[in-house]
Amino acid sequence: MFGVGLPEFALIALVAVIVFGPDRLPELARQAGRFVRQVRNLANNAQTQLRDELGPEYADLKLTDLDPRVAIRRHILEAMDDDDDQPVQRRPALEPAVDLLGPGERPPFDGEAT
C-alpha cells in the first residue's frame, strides 16, 4: 500500500506511540478512520452528482476517466485498435542513390542548399 511495507509501518507506529502516547492513540485512529470515510463519501457523492448532471450518456463515468493521462492513454489505445483493423500499406523500398549514379560519377552538389 503506497510503497509502505511492514518495516516502514512499524516505524510509523513507533513514532506515533512516542509522539502521541499510548492513551491518545486509539482516539486518533478513530478520528483518522472517520476522516477517510468522510472523504470517500464526498468523492462518491461528487461522482454521483456529476453522472446525474451529465445525463445518461455518461452513466458509466468514473472520476479516474477525468484524469488527462488516462483519457489520452485510452484514446491512443482506441486509435491503435482501429489501425489494427485496416490492412497495412507498405511503401516500396527506395533504391540506394549509389545505384542511380554511374561508375565514378559524383552526386550533384548545390552550393546554395548547404
C-alpha positions as CSV (number, residue, x, y, z in Angstrom):
1,M,0.0,0.0,0.0
2,F,1.7,3.2,-1.2
3,G,5.0,1.5,-1.1
4,V,4.9,1.2,2.7
5,G,6.0,-2.2,3.8
6,L,6.0,-3.9,7.3
7,P,9.2,-2.2,8.5
8,E,8.1,1.3,7.4
9,F,4.6,0.7,9.0
10,A,6.3,-0.5,12.3
11,L,8.5,2.7,12.3
12,I,5.4,4.9,11.8
13,A,3.6,3.1,14.6
14,L,6.6,3.5,16.9
15,V,6.9,7.2,16.2
16,A,3.1,7.7,16.7
17,V,3.3,6.0,20.1
18,I,6.2,8.2,21.1
19,V,4.7,11.4,19.9
20,F,1.0,11.0,20.9
21,G,1.3,8.4,23.7
22,P,-0.4,5.1,24.0
23,D,-3.5,6.5,25.7
24,R,-4.4,9.0,22.9
25,L,-3.5,6.7,20.0
26,P,-6.9,4.8,19.9
27,E,-8.9,8.1,19.7
28,L,-6.6,9.4,16.9
29,A,-7.0,6.2,15.0
30,R,-10.8,6.5,15.2
31,Q,-10.6,10.1,14.0
32,A,-8.4,9.1,11.1
33,G,-10.9,6.4,10.2
34,R,-13.8,8.9,10.3
35,F,-11.9,11.3,8.1
36,V,-11.1,8.6,5.5
37,R,-14.8,7.6,5.5
38,Q,-16.0,11.2,5.0
39,V,-13.5,11.8,2.2
40,R,-14.7,8.5,0.5
41,N,-18.3,9.5,0.9
42,L,-17.5,13.0,-0.5
43,A,-15.9,11.5,-3.6
44,N,-18.7,9.1,-4.2
45,N,-21.3,11.9,-3.9
46,A,-19.4,14.1,-6.3
47,Q,-19.2,11.2,-8.8
48,T,-22.9,10.5,-8.5
49,Q,-23.8,14.2,-8.9
50,L,-21.5,14.5,-11.9
51,R,-23.2,11.5,-13.5
52,D,-26.7,12.9,-12.8
53,E,-25.9,16.3,-14.3
54,L,-24.1,14.9,-17.4
55,G,-27.0,12.7,-18.3
56,P,-27.5,9.0,-19.3
57,E,-24.6,9.1,-21.9
58,Y,-22.2,9.3,-19.1
59,A,-23.8,6.7,-16.7
60,D,-20.6,4.7,-16.6
61,L,-18.3,7.7,-15.9
62,K,-15.7,7.3,-13.2
63,L,-13.6,10.1,-11.7
64,T,-10.4,8.4,-13.0
65,D,-11.8,9.0,-16.5
66,L,-11.3,12.7,-16.0
67,D,-7.6,12.4,-15.5
68,P,-5.9,13.7,-18.6
69,R,-3.3,11.0,-18.6
70,V,-6.0,8.2,-18.5
71,A,-8.0,10.0,-21.3
72,I,-5.1,10.3,-23.6
73,R,-3.9,6.8,-23.0
74,R,-7.5,5.5,-23.7
75,H,-7.7,7.5,-27.0
76,I,-4.3,6.3,-28.1
77,L,-5.2,2.7,-27.4
78,E,-8.5,3.1,-29.3
79,A,-6.7,4.6,-32.3
80,M,-4.2,1.7,-32.2
81,D,-7.1,-0.8,-32.2
82,D,-8.7,1.0,-35.1
83,D,-5.4,0.9,-37.1
84,D,-5.2,-2.9,-36.5
85,D,-8.4,-3.4,-38.4
86,Q,-7.1,-1.8,-41.6
87,P,-4.6,-3.5,-43.8
88,V,-1.1,-2.1,-43.6
89,Q,0.0,-0.5,-46.9
90,R,3.8,-0.8,-47.2
91,R,5.7,1.7,-49.3
92,P,8.2,0.2,-51.8
93,A,11.8,0.3,-50.6
94,L,13.8,3.1,-52.1
95,E,16.8,2.1,-54.1
96,P,20.1,3.4,-52.7
97,A,21.4,6.6,-54.5
98,V,24.6,4.7,-55.4
99,D,22.7,2.6,-57.9
100,L,21.3,5.7,-59.7
101,L,24.8,7.0,-60.4
102,G,27.2,5.6,-63.0
103,P,30.6,4.2,-62.1
104,G,32.8,7.1,-60.9
105,E,30.0,9.7,-61.2
106,R,29.7,12.1,-58.3
107,P,26.3,13.1,-56.9
108,P,25.1,16.6,-57.8
109,F,26.1,19.4,-55.5
110,D,24.0,22.5,-54.8
111,G,26.2,25.2,-53.1
112,E,23.1,27.3,-52.2
113,A,21.4,24.4,-50.4
114,T,24.1,23.9,-47.9
